[in-house]
């Protein structure tokens, strides 16, 4: 059973997807973590696109998705923290625009979701990766609200960052993610759009759970 939540950076997809997964008894899958994992490799390979593409069949990345947790490993090394670094933030849109990387991630996402109940979050899940998902959401919020949320999140983690820097990163990623030729960020025609600018986190989660309860293929499961 597949529920997808797509939308731009900072719209609250991951916190929302995690809480929905927890309350609906699904596992949470973070597709951005996969693009970030490949960006980590790209940086390790000296930003050499050809070398990255050469190792895609033997990338040694491992993604462990549990109820609300997404952990990433490269070989035996855990890189869950490293994939959120500034350098990965700055290059991830570039790597996510590479067709070969998208093909690899698309396959990984389908493999990881097979025969499981999952809530996935990303950019092109409803349009390209899972066009037949049981339920699709497109979560938005105005750019200022999204930059502010990302900023608060990073300050809470103890990072030294300015609101201007975060705003610029969010704007740049929005632009690259929505204008790239392959699988741009786009609402699927059959996705339910939720604008979270003026919603509390609880309201946002409640709205999604309500849709899950009213979807026949999903509602036989207990949703709290
Ligand atoms: O959600 P995030 O910020 O962790 O995503 C990191 C980048 O990965 C984002 O800038 C765009 C890309 N991405 C994508 O192109 N397609 C997805 N399904 C998920 C993420």
Boltz pocket constraint, residues with backbone or C-beta under 6 A from the ligand:
constraints:
  - pocket:
      binder: B
      contacts: [[A, 9], [A, 31], [A, 32], [A, 33], [A, 35], [A, 36], [A, 92], [A, 93], [A, 96], [A, 121], [A, 122], [A, 123], [A, 124], [A, 125], [A, 173], [A, 177], [A, 183]]
      max_distance: 6.0
